[in-house]
Amino acid sequence: MELMSRMKMARFQTFWIQMRKNKPLDESRKTGQISRTKMAFYSFFCLCFYVYVYYVGNNVPIFQDAIFRVVASILHLGNVGFAKGKEVDSAILKDDKSKFHLQTTAELLMCDSRSLEDALLKRVMVTPEEVIKRSLDPEGATFSRDGLAKTLYSRLFDWLVDKINVSIGQDPKSCSLIGVLDIYGFESFKSNSFEQFCINFTNEKLQQHFNQHVFRMQQDTYNKEEIDWSYIEFVDNKDILDLIEKKPGGIIALLDEACMFPKSTADTFAQKLYQTFKNHKRFSKPKLARSDFIISHYAGEVVHISKIF
């Protein structure tokens, strides 16, 4: 077992060294250093691989190969760059290096490279009458590329968790379990995108869960049992959750609505938010801003830039 594990780890290390030699990283960084995001990705994968070797990977090399393919495809995909096309608001692959990384990504994912390129450079909208294809500008194509990379990363993570749970004998009918919850910290940067929006929304949901079970339900139990105690005040964040997730009319619902209209822009989306939530105490507009908006979370205010949503 130990020998097999070391052999598998050596195979992984050889794989990573080869990846580094081919430099499937962001070559726009002239310092030659790995970006924080990709270093976090590498750390995550190392952890998953160690767990996989000990719990899942024995006698199933095809699974290991599949993991390597997905990880390598994500790294190569991150190096696909875009430039302005001949048509208005269109994009093309930036250079030969981008073409190489796209071709390699397609080979690793076992898909057609032209179809992959078309998927990155165009946006498809399905209406009751027809299917509309709209060209994306370089910025839009970049968002499309990143969205695909994040989806691949997420699906790989879910698959690994499922395999590990099965391998350690988790009973799907069990009514009790011990879980480890690893969450993002609350984030507020100089430029806050949709990623920070989702992370902070998740923290708000966890805060509500904490309030519900630790304060509200526990204090209701004390009342029923007539226990002598002093009421503990706590901040209810239901209003901010309604602001974000309420259907219809929440920020997420309005974002979904904006995505359905071809002529929607970051500015029109922001204007819609300003009109809808102008009297909401948790929502505000920064001075001299055209498309930014502020959400007052329980941990503090965060300025979001809708142009990078």
C-alpha positions as CSV (number, residue, x, y, z in Angstrom):
1,M,0.0,0.0,0.0
2,E,2.7,2.5,1.0
3,L,4.9,1.6,-2.0
4,M,1.9,1.9,-4.4
5,S,1.1,5.3,-2.9
6,R,4.6,6.6,-3.3
7,M,4.6,5.4,-6.9
8,K,1.4,7.3,-7.6
9,M,2.7,10.4,-5.9
10,A,5.9,10.2,-8.0
11,R,3.8,10.0,-11.1
12,F,1.9,13.1,-10.0
13,Q,5.1,15.0,-9.3
14,T,6.5,14.0,-12.8
15,F,3.2,15.2,-14.3
16,W,3.4,18.6,-12.5
17,I,7.1,19.1,-13.5
18,Q,6.2,18.4,-17.1
19,M,3.4,20.9,-16.9
20,R,5.7,23.5,-15.5
21,K,8.2,22.9,-18.3
22,N,5.5,23.5,-20.8
23,K,4.6,26.7,-18.9
24,P,0.8,26.3,-19.0
25,L,0.5,29.2,-16.7
26,D,-0.2,32.9,-17.1
27,E,2.7,34.0,-19.2
28,S,1.7,37.7,-19.0
29,R,3.2,37.7,-15.5
30,K,6.8,38.7,-16.4
31,T,8.0,37.9,-12.9
32,G,7.6,34.2,-13.6
33,Q,5.8,33.7,-10.4
34,I,2.6,31.6,-10.1
35,S,-0.5,33.7,-9.4
36,R,-2.2,33.3,-6.1
37,T,-5.3,31.8,-7.6
38,K,-3.3,29.1,-9.5
39,M,-1.2,28.4,-6.4
40,A,-4.4,27.9,-4.4
41,F,-5.6,25.6,-7.2
42,Y,-2.4,23.6,-7.1
43,S,-2.6,23.3,-3.3
44,F,-6.1,22.1,-3.5
45,F,-5.2,19.5,-6.1
46,C,-2.3,18.2,-4.1
47,L,-4.6,17.7,-1.1
48,C,-7.2,16.0,-3.2
49,F,-4.6,13.8,-4.8
50,Y,-3.1,12.6,-1.5
51,V,-6.6,11.8,-0.2
52,Y,-7.5,10.1,-3.5
53,V,-4.3,7.9,-3.4
54,Y,-5.1,6.6,0.0
55,Y,-8.9,6.2,-0.3
56,V,-9.9,6.0,-3.9
57,G,-7.0,5.5,-6.3
58,N,-6.0,1.9,-5.8
59,N,-6.3,-0.2,-9.0
60,V,-8.2,2.5,-10.9
61,P,-5.6,4.3,-13.0
62,I,-8.3,5.4,-15.4
63,F,-9.7,7.7,-12.7
64,Q,-6.2,9.1,-12.0
65,D,-5.8,9.8,-15.7
66,A,-9.1,11.6,-15.8
67,I,-8.1,13.8,-12.9
68,F,-4.8,14.7,-14.6
69,R,-6.7,15.5,-17.8
70,V,-9.2,17.9,-16.1
71,V,-6.5,19.7,-14.1
72,A,-4.2,20.1,-17.1
73,S,-7.1,21.3,-19.2
74,I,-8.0,24.0,-16.7
75,L,-4.4,25.2,-16.5
76,H,-4.1,25.3,-20.3
77,L,-7.5,27.0,-20.7
78,G,-6.3,29.8,-18.4
79,N,-3.6,30.7,-20.9
80,V,-6.0,31.2,-23.9
81,G,-6.0,34.9,-24.7
82,F,-8.3,36.9,-26.9
83,A,-7.9,40.0,-29.2
84,K,-10.4,42.1,-31.1
85,G,-11.9,40.6,-34.3
86,K,-12.5,42.2,-37.6
87,E,-16.2,42.6,-36.8
88,V,-17.6,45.0,-34.2
89,D,-17.8,43.5,-30.7
90,S,-16.1,40.3,-31.8
91,A,-13.0,38.4,-30.6
92,I,-10.5,36.0,-32.0
93,L,-7.7,33.9,-30.5
94,K,-4.9,36.3,-29.5
95,D,-1.9,34.5,-31.0
96,D,-0.3,31.1,-31.8
97,K,0.3,30.4,-28.2
98,S,-3.4,30.8,-27.4
99,K,-4.2,28.5,-30.3
100,F,-1.8,25.9,-28.9
101,H,-3.3,26.1,-25.4
102,L,-6.9,25.8,-26.9
103,Q,-5.9,22.8,-29.0
104,T,-4.3,21.2,-26.0
105,T,-7.3,21.9,-23.8
106,A,-9.6,20.3,-26.5
107,E,-7.4,17.2,-26.7
108,L,-7.3,16.8,-22.9
109,L,-11.1,17.1,-22.7
110,M,-11.6,14.9,-25.7
111,C,-13.7,17.4,-27.6
112,D,-13.6,19.2,-30.9
113,S,-11.3,22.2,-30.8
114,R,-13.4,24.2,-33.3
115,S,-16.5,23.6,-31.2
116,L,-14.6,24.7,-28.0
117,E,-13.4,27.8,-29.8
118,D,-16.9,28.7,-31.0
119,A,-18.3,28.2,-27.4
120,L,-15.7,30.6,-26.0
121,L,-16.1,33.3,-28.7
122,K,-19.9,33.2,-29.0
123,R,-22.9,33.5,-26.7
124,V,-25.9,31.3,-27.4
125,M,-29.4,32.5,-26.5
126,V,-32.4,30.2,-26.9
127,T,-35.8,31.8,-27.5
128,P,-39.2,30.2,-28.2
129,E,-38.7,31.1,-31.9
130,E,-35.0,30.6,-32.6
131,V,-31.5,30.0,-31.3
132,I,-29.4,33.2,-31.5
133,K,-25.6,33.3,-31.6
134,R,-24.0,36.5,-30.6
135,S,-20.2,37.2,-30.9
136,L,-18.4,38.2,-27.7
137,D,-15.8,40.9,-27.4
138,P,-12.4,40.0,-25.9
139,E,-13.6,40.9,-22.4
140,G,-16.7,38.7,-22.8
141,A,-14.7,35.8,-24.2
142,T,-12.4,36.0,-21.2
143,F,-15.4,35.8,-18.9
144,S,-16.7,32.8,-20.9
145,R,-13.3,31.1,-20.6
146,D,-13.1,31.7,-16.8
147,G,-16.7,30.5,-16.4
148,L,-15.8,27.2,-18.1
149,A,-12.6,26.8,-16.0
150,K,-14.6,27.4,-12.8
151,T,-17.3,24.9,-13.8
152,L,-14.6,22.2,-14.6
153,Y,-13.0,22.9,-11.3
154,S,-16.3,22.7,-9.4
155,R,-17.4,19.4,-11.1
156,L,-14.0,17.8,-10.4
157,F,-14.3,18.8,-6.7
158,D,-17.8,17.4,-6.4
159,W,-16.7,14.2,-8.1
160,L,-13.7,13.7,-5.8
161,V,-15.9,14.3,-2.7
162,D,-18.4,11.8,-3.9
163,K,-15.7,9.2,-4.6
164,I,-14.1,9.7,-1.2
165,N,-17.4,9.4,0.6
166,V,-18.1,6.1,-1.2
167,S,-14.6,4.7,-0.6
168,I,-14.7,5.4,3.2
169,G,-18.0,3.6,3.5
170,Q,-20.4,6.5,4.2
171,D,-23.9,5.1,4.7
172,P,-26.3,7.2,2.5
173,K,-29.2,6.2,4.9
174,S,-27.4,7.4,8.0
175,C,-29.2,10.0,10.1
176,S,-26.1,11.3,11.8
177,L,-22.7,12.3,10.6
178,I,-19.6,14.3,11.5
179,G,-18.7,16.9,8.9
180,V,-15.9,19.4,8.4
181,L,-17.1,22.7,7.1
182,D,-14.4,24.8,5.3
183,I,-15.8,28.2,4.2
184,Y,-14.5,31.3,2.5
185,G,-13.8,34.3,4.7
186,F,-15.8,37.5,4.2
187,E,-14.2,39.3,1.3
188,S,-13.9,43.0,0.5
189,F,-11.2,44.1,-2.0
190,K,-10.3,47.1,-4.0
191,S,-12.2,45.5,-6.9
192,N,-15.1,43.2,-5.9
193,S,-16.6,41.1,-8.7
194,F,-19.4,38.5,-8.9
195,E,-17.1,36.0,-7.1
196,Q,-16.9,38.2,-3.9
197,F,-20.7,38.7,-4.2
198,C,-21.3,35.0,-4.1
199,I,-18.8,34.4,-1.3
200,N,-20.3,37.1,0.9
201,F,-23.8,35.9,0.1
202,T,-22.7,32.4,1.3
203,N,-21.4,33.9,4.5
204,E,-24.7,35.7,5.0
205,K,-26.6,32.4,4.7
206,L,-24.2,30.8,7.2
207,Q,-24.8,33.7,9.6
208,Q,-28.5,33.3,9.3
209,H,-28.2,29.6,10.0
210,F,-26.1,30.4,13.1
211,N,-28.6,33.0,14.3
212,Q,-31.5,30.5,13.8
213,H,-30.0,27.6,15.6
214,V,-27.8,29.2,18.3
215,F,-30.0,32.2,19.2
216,R,-33.6,32.0,18.1
217,M,-34.3,28.2,18.5
218,Q,-32.2,27.9,21.6
219,Q,-34.0,30.8,23.3
220,D,-37.4,29.4,22.2
221,T,-36.4,26.2,24.0
222,Y,-35.5,28.1,27.1
223,N,-38.9,29.8,27.1
224,K,-40.8,26.5,26.7
225,E,-38.8,24.9,29.5
226,E,-39.3,28.0,31.6
227,I,-35.6,28.4,32.2
228,D,-34.6,31.6,34.0
229,W,-32.3,33.4,31.5
230,S,-31.5,36.8,30.0
231,Y,-32.6,37.5,26.4
232,I,-29.6,37.8,24.0
233,E,-30.0,40.5,21.3
234,F,-28.7,39.5,17.8
235,V,-28.8,41.1,14.4
236,D,-31.2,39.5,12.0
237,N,-29.8,39.5,8.5
238,K,-33.0,38.4,6.8
239,D,-33.4,41.8,5.0
240,I,-30.0,41.5,3.3
241,L,-30.8,37.9,2.2
242,D,-34.1,39.1,0.7
243,L,-32.2,41.9,-1.1
244,I,-29.9,39.3,-2.7
245,E,-32.0,36.2,-3.3
246,K,-35.7,37.1,-3.2
247,K,-37.8,36.0,-6.1
248,P,-38.8,38.0,-7.9
249,G,-37.0,41.3,-7.4
250,G,-33.8,40.3,-5.7
251,I,-30.3,41.2,-7.1
252,I,-29.8,37.6,-8.4
253,A,-33.2,37.6,-10.1
254,L,-32.5,40.9,-11.7
255,L,-29.1,39.7,-12.9
256,D,-30.8,36.6,-14.4
257,E,-33.3,38.9,-16.1
258,A,-30.5,41.1,-17.5
259,C,-28.7,38.1,-18.9
260,M,-31.7,37.2,-21.0
261,F,-31.6,40.5,-23.0
262,P,-29.0,40.8,-25.7
263,K,-28.7,44.6,-25.3
264,S,-28.2,44.5,-21.5
265,T,-25.0,46.1,-20.2
266,A,-23.3,46.6,-16.8
267,D,-24.7,50.2,-16.8
268,T,-28.3,49.1,-17.6
269,F,-28.1,46.4,-14.9
270,A,-26.8,48.9,-12.3
271,Q,-29.5,51.4,-13.2
272,K,-32.1,48.8,-12.6
273,L,-30.6,48.1,-9.2
274,Y,-30.6,51.8,-8.4
275,Q,-34.3,52.1,-9.2
276,T,-35.4,48.9,-7.5
277,F,-33.5,49.4,-4.2
278,K,-33.2,53.1,-3.9
279,N,-35.0,53.0,-0.5
280,H,-33.4,49.8,0.8
281,K,-31.2,50.4,3.9
282,R,-28.8,47.7,2.9
283,F,-28.2,49.0,-0.6
284,S,-26.6,52.3,-1.7
285,K,-24.9,53.9,-4.7
286,P,-21.4,55.3,-4.4
287,K,-20.9,59.0,-5.2
288,L,-20.0,59.7,-8.8
289,A,-20.5,56.0,-9.7
290,R,-22.3,54.9,-12.9
291,S,-22.3,51.1,-12.4
292,D,-21.0,50.4,-8.9
293,F,-23.2,49.6,-5.9
294,I,-22.7,49.0,-2.2
295,I,-24.1,46.2,-0.1
296,S,-24.0,46.6,3.6
297,H,-23.3,43.2,4.9
298,Y,-23.2,42.2,8.6
299,A,-19.4,42.3,8.4
300,G,-19.3,45.7,6.7
301,E,-19.9,47.5,3.4
302,V,-18.6,46.1,0.1
303,V,-18.5,48.1,-3.1
304,H,-19.3,45.8,-6.1
305,I,-18.3,46.7,-9.7
306,S,-21.0,45.4,-12.0
307,K,-18.8,45.8,-15.0
308,I,-16.8,42.7,-13.8
309,F,-19.9,40.7,-12.9
